[in-house]
Amino acid sequence: MEVPRVEYEKLTGDATGEPSEVVRARVQAAREQQRRRFAGTPLLCNAEMGPAQVWQVCKLESGA
């Protein structure tokens, strides 16, 4: 697998990413949503879903 070289300016620039607090809040919200979704099941997170759970949880709207 080839990975393109990152430009020096991107590595040394002043641009900053999201603050840790913002990322932490988003992760905690996602974990809470998964906790509610899988309440009463042995599953703890999306990664543990099998095909049956994916079909049940990830329903597409008609016409999509």
C-alpha positions, 0 to 999 in steps of 0.5 A, a space after each residue: 500500500 502506498 501512502 502519499 507524502 504529507 506536505 511539510 507545511 501541513 505538518 508545521 502549520 498553525 492549523 489546530 484540530 478540534 479541542 479534546 473536550 469537543 472530541 470527548 463529548 462527541 465520543 461520549 454521546 456516541 457511546 451513550 447512544 450505543 448503550 441505549 441501542 443495545 440495552 437488554 442485549 449482550 452487545 456493547 458496541 456497533 462493532 459487535 453487531 452481526 448481519 442480523 443486527 445491522 439489518 435491524 438497526 440500519 434500516 433504509 428509508 424507502 426510495 433511498 
